Amino acid sequence: MPDHTSVARLRAGYTGERLATAKAGISRKGSIGIDECRPEQLPFRALFALGYLSNDPHEYEGPTGWQTAVLSAYTVTFSPRWDRLVIITKVPDNVTSRLLPGPAGRSGLPGLRLVEHCGFSSYVLRHLPTGAEFVVTRNLSGKSAGTPSLPSIDGLTTAAPITKAEQEQLRRTPDMTEDAQRLLAGLLARTTTRDPGRSWAIGNWFYDPLKWPGWPDRNHRGRRRLRGRGDHWVLSWDSFPYESDLVTAMTDPVIGVAEAQWGRDDGDTVITLGNATLRLRPGWDS
């Protein structure tokens, strides 16, 4: 069995978590635990990825309309755990308000609800359609610690059933196979990862943390579009990360998704996982 501290240190080098925070994400089998999760987490993370990677001004009625892609505007650290997805940020109120649907019909991830607000900095949320738990917190430990308190934002709680508008949004969401869910959830889990050796970085899909000289500057308004159904998906984007960085993050022997591979087909780079495929098209194919 690998030494727990050594594995956590390895994970933290890629995720930017504190060592103690990374330890909370290590799997029981001793892996870095980026992708190992409870069954309900998989469809939740895949759905979250669909919204986060959809920022197409020409398709506002789809996942772009959830406006979850705006998360790129914030400095965050993703800390995937077995039983919950955790986002660590200095502005948990702002991040949560962007993701949580509001009582007046404010956009957000369909079906996401507030369970409780703890202390002054932690929001515990649940995605009603999947039952997955999700936490946004200022605590660098990733813990939702503190006495329950009134939140600073106005969002739907678990007392509110899924609305008709959310039902329609979810009905229009393309079906995904389990292999595709694993692939898309893997994309989301690596949103803020980077190589400790400074050879690649994902940069929350809008900037280059490594600041390579001569590489173009971008901002969080870069367009992204994730389309597909079943096993077959296509990702287009015109901002960071660089294609080679994304391929490495998804297929690297240490941080990559287990069993994911990449190759070339008809001019596209294609990441495969089981029967699922993700075609990468950096730039913008209007």
C-alpha positions as CSV (number, residue, x, y, z in Angstrom):
1,M,0.0,0.0,0.0
2,P,1.5,3.4,-1.0
3,D,2.4,5.8,1.8
4,H,-0.6,8.1,2.3
5,T,1.4,11.2,2.9
6,S,3.5,10.6,-0.2
7,V,0.5,10.1,-2.4
8,A,-1.1,13.3,-1.0
9,R,2.0,15.2,-1.6
10,L,2.0,14.0,-5.2
11,R,-1.6,15.0,-5.6
12,A,-1.1,18.4,-4.1
13,G,1.7,19.1,-6.6
14,Y,-0.8,18.8,-9.4
15,T,-3.9,20.2,-7.8
16,G,-2.5,23.1,-5.8
17,E,-4.3,21.9,-2.6
18,R,-2.6,22.1,0.8
19,L,-1.2,18.7,1.8
20,A,-3.8,18.1,4.5
21,T,-6.5,19.0,1.9
22,A,-5.1,16.6,-0.6
23,K,-5.0,13.8,2.0
24,A,-8.8,14.1,2.3
25,G,-9.1,13.3,-1.4
26,I,-6.8,10.2,-1.5
27,S,-8.8,7.1,-2.3
28,R,-9.0,4.1,0.0
29,K,-6.9,2.1,-2.5
30,G,-4.1,4.7,-2.2
31,S,-4.5,6.4,-5.5
32,I,-4.6,10.2,-5.9
33,G,-8.4,10.0,-6.0
34,I,-9.1,12.7,-8.6
35,D,-11.7,10.5,-10.3
36,E,-12.8,7.9,-7.7
37,C,-16.2,9.0,-6.4
38,R,-19.6,7.8,-5.2
39,P,-21.9,6.7,-8.0
40,E,-24.1,9.9,-7.8
41,Q,-21.0,12.1,-8.2
42,L,-20.3,10.9,-11.7
43,P,-23.4,12.1,-13.5
44,F,-23.3,15.3,-11.5
45,R,-19.8,16.1,-12.4
46,A,-20.4,15.3,-16.1
47,L,-23.5,17.6,-16.1
48,F,-21.4,20.3,-14.4
49,A,-18.7,19.9,-17.0
50,L,-21.3,20.3,-19.8
51,G,-22.4,23.7,-18.3
52,Y,-18.9,24.8,-17.5
53,L,-17.6,24.0,-21.0
54,S,-20.5,25.7,-22.8
55,N,-20.1,29.4,-23.4
56,D,-21.4,29.7,-26.9
57,P,-23.3,33.0,-27.6
58,H,-25.1,31.3,-30.5
59,E,-26.6,28.5,-28.3
60,Y,-27.9,30.4,-25.3
61,E,-31.0,28.1,-24.9
62,G,-28.7,25.1,-24.1
63,P,-26.2,24.7,-21.3
64,T,-24.7,28.1,-22.1
65,G,-27.9,29.6,-20.7
66,W,-27.1,28.1,-17.3
67,Q,-24.2,30.6,-17.1
68,T,-22.0,28.3,-15.1
69,A,-19.1,28.9,-17.5
70,V,-18.6,32.3,-15.7
71,L,-16.8,30.3,-13.0
72,S,-13.7,30.9,-15.1
73,A,-13.8,34.5,-13.9
74,Y,-12.9,33.4,-10.3
75,T,-9.7,32.1,-8.7
76,V,-10.7,28.6,-7.5
77,T,-9.1,25.3,-6.6
78,F,-11.0,22.1,-7.4
79,S,-10.7,19.4,-4.7
80,P,-12.5,16.3,-5.8
81,R,-13.4,13.9,-3.0
82,W,-15.0,10.4,-2.9
83,D,-18.3,11.7,-1.5
84,R,-18.4,15.3,-2.7
85,L,-16.9,17.8,-5.1
86,V,-15.3,20.8,-3.3
87,I,-14.3,24.2,-4.7
88,I,-12.0,26.3,-2.6
89,T,-12.1,30.1,-3.3
90,K,-11.7,33.4,-1.5
91,V,-15.1,34.5,-2.8
92,P,-17.5,31.6,-1.9
93,D,-20.5,33.9,-1.9
94,N,-19.8,35.0,-5.5
95,V,-19.1,31.6,-6.8
96,T,-22.1,30.0,-5.1
97,S,-24.4,32.8,-6.4
98,R,-23.3,32.0,-9.9
99,L,-24.0,28.3,-9.7
100,L,-27.1,28.2,-7.5
101,P,-30.5,28.8,-9.2
102,G,-32.4,31.7,-7.6
103,P,-36.0,31.9,-6.5
104,A,-36.8,34.5,-9.2
105,G,-35.5,32.2,-12.0
106,R,-31.8,33.2,-11.8
107,S,-29.7,31.0,-14.0
108,G,-27.6,28.2,-12.4
109,L,-26.9,24.5,-12.6
110,P,-30.4,22.9,-13.0
111,G,-31.5,21.1,-9.8
112,L,-28.7,22.5,-7.5
113,R,-30.0,23.5,-4.1
114,L,-28.6,24.9,-0.8
115,V,-28.5,22.5,2.1
116,E,-26.8,24.9,4.6
117,H,-24.4,27.8,5.1
118,C,-21.8,27.1,7.7
119,G,-19.8,29.8,9.6
120,F,-19.0,32.7,7.3
121,S,-17.5,30.9,4.4
122,S,-19.0,27.5,3.5
123,Y,-21.9,26.5,1.4
124,V,-23.1,22.9,1.4
125,L,-25.2,22.1,-1.7
126,R,-27.0,19.1,-3.1
127,H,-27.9,18.4,-6.7
128,L,-31.5,17.0,-6.5
129,P,-31.6,15.0,-9.7
130,T,-28.5,13.0,-8.8
131,G,-28.3,13.4,-5.0
132,A,-24.6,14.5,-5.3
133,E,-23.2,16.7,-2.6
134,F,-21.1,19.8,-3.5
135,V,-19.3,22.3,-1.3
136,V,-18.0,25.8,-2.0
137,T,-15.8,27.1,0.8
138,R,-13.2,29.7,1.7
139,N,-11.6,27.2,4.1
140,L,-8.3,26.0,2.6
141,S,-8.9,22.6,4.2
142,G,-12.0,22.2,2.0
143,K,-14.1,21.5,5.1
144,S,-17.6,22.9,5.5
145,A,-16.9,23.8,9.1
146,G,-18.7,26.2,11.4
147,T,-22.1,26.8,13.0
148,P,-25.0,26.9,10.5
149,S,-25.8,30.5,9.7
150,L,-27.8,32.7,7.4
151,P,-26.3,32.8,3.9
152,S,-25.3,36.0,2.2
153,I,-27.0,35.1,-1.1
154,D,-30.6,34.3,-2.1
155,G,-30.9,30.9,-3.7
156,L,-33.2,27.9,-3.8
157,T,-32.9,25.5,-0.9
158,T,-33.6,21.7,-0.7
159,A,-37.2,22.6,0.3
160,A,-37.8,23.8,-3.3
161,P,-38.6,21.0,-5.7
162,I,-37.2,21.0,-9.2
163,T,-39.0,23.7,-11.2
164,K,-40.7,23.2,-14.6
165,A,-38.0,25.3,-16.2
166,E,-35.3,23.1,-14.7
167,Q,-37.1,20.0,-15.8
168,E,-37.1,21.3,-19.4
169,Q,-33.4,22.2,-19.2
170,L,-32.6,18.7,-18.0
171,R,-34.9,17.1,-20.6
172,R,-33.0,18.9,-23.4
173,T,-29.6,17.8,-22.0
174,P,-28.1,15.1,-24.3
175,D,-27.8,11.6,-22.9
176,M,-24.4,10.4,-21.8
177,T,-23.1,6.9,-21.5
178,E,-21.1,5.9,-18.4
179,D,-17.8,6.1,-20.3
180,A,-18.7,9.5,-21.5
181,Q,-19.6,10.6,-18.0
182,R,-16.2,9.5,-16.8
183,L,-14.5,11.4,-19.6
184,L,-16.4,14.6,-19.0
185,A,-16.2,14.4,-15.2
186,G,-12.4,13.9,-15.7
187,L,-12.3,17.2,-17.7
188,L,-14.0,19.0,-14.8
189,A,-11.8,17.5,-12.1
190,R,-8.7,18.8,-13.9
191,T,-9.9,22.4,-14.3
192,T,-7.2,23.8,-12.1
193,T,-4.5,21.2,-12.3
194,R,-0.9,21.9,-13.5
195,D,2.3,20.0,-13.8
196,P,4.6,20.6,-10.7
197,G,7.5,20.5,-13.2
198,R,5.9,23.5,-15.0
199,S,5.5,21.9,-18.4
200,W,1.7,22.3,-18.7
201,A,-1.3,23.8,-16.9
202,I,-5.1,24.0,-17.5
203,G,-5.5,27.5,-15.9
204,N,-9.2,27.3,-15.3
205,W,-9.7,27.6,-19.0
206,F,-8.9,31.3,-19.3
207,Y,-5.2,32.0,-18.4
208,D,-1.7,30.6,-18.6
209,P,-0.4,30.1,-15.0
210,L,3.1,29.4,-16.4
211,K,3.2,32.7,-18.3
212,W,5.2,31.4,-21.2
213,P,6.7,34.3,-23.1
214,G,5.1,35.1,-26.4
215,W,1.9,33.1,-25.8
216,P,-1.3,35.1,-26.3
217,D,-3.2,36.7,-23.5
218,R,-6.8,35.6,-23.0
219,N,-9.7,36.2,-20.7
220,H,-12.6,34.4,-19.1
221,R,-14.9,35.5,-22.0
222,G,-13.2,33.0,-24.3
223,R,-15.8,30.8,-26.1
224,R,-16.2,27.1,-25.3
225,R,-18.6,24.6,-26.8
226,L,-19.2,21.0,-25.7
227,R,-21.5,19.0,-28.0
228,G,-22.4,15.4,-28.3
229,R,-24.6,12.5,-27.3
230,G,-24.1,9.0,-26.0
231,D,-20.4,8.1,-26.4
232,H,-19.3,10.7,-28.9
233,W,-18.4,14.3,-27.9
234,V,-16.7,17.3,-29.5
235,L,-15.0,20.1,-27.6
236,S,-14.2,23.5,-29.2
237,W,-12.6,26.4,-27.5
238,D,-10.7,29.6,-28.4
239,S,-8.9,30.3,-25.1
240,F,-6.6,28.5,-22.7
241,P,-5.6,25.7,-22.2
242,Y,-3.4,24.7,-25.1
243,E,-4.4,21.4,-26.7
244,S,-1.2,19.6,-25.7
245,D,-1.7,20.6,-22.1
246,L,-5.2,19.3,-22.0
247,V,-4.2,16.0,-23.6
248,T,-1.4,15.6,-21.1
249,A,-3.7,16.4,-18.1
250,M,-6.2,13.8,-19.3
251,T,-3.7,11.0,-20.2
252,D,-0.7,11.5,-18.0
253,P,0.4,8.4,-16.1
254,V,0.1,10.2,-12.8
255,I,-2.7,12.7,-13.0
256,G,-4.6,11.4,-16.1
257,V,-7.9,9.6,-16.1
258,A,-7.3,5.8,-15.7
259,E,-7.4,4.0,-19.1
260,A,-7.8,7.2,-21.1
261,Q,-5.7,7.3,-24.3
262,W,-5.3,9.7,-27.1
263,G,-4.6,9.6,-30.9
264,R,-5.3,11.3,-34.1
265,D,-8.3,10.8,-36.4
266,D,-9.3,12.8,-39.5
267,G,-7.3,15.8,-38.4
268,D,-8.6,15.8,-34.8
269,T,-6.9,14.9,-31.6
270,V,-9.2,12.3,-30.0
271,I,-9.2,11.2,-26.3
272,T,-10.8,7.8,-25.8
273,L,-12.1,6.1,-22.6
274,G,-13.7,2.8,-23.1
275,N,-16.2,3.3,-25.9
276,A,-16.4,7.1,-25.4
277,T,-14.5,9.6,-27.6
278,L,-13.8,13.3,-27.1
279,R,-12.6,15.2,-30.2
280,L,-10.6,18.3,-29.5
281,R,-10.9,21.3,-31.7
282,P,-9.0,24.3,-30.4
283,G,-9.9,27.5,-32.2
284,W,-13.5,27.9,-33.2
285,D,-15.4,26.1,-36.0
286,S,-18.4,28.3,-36.4
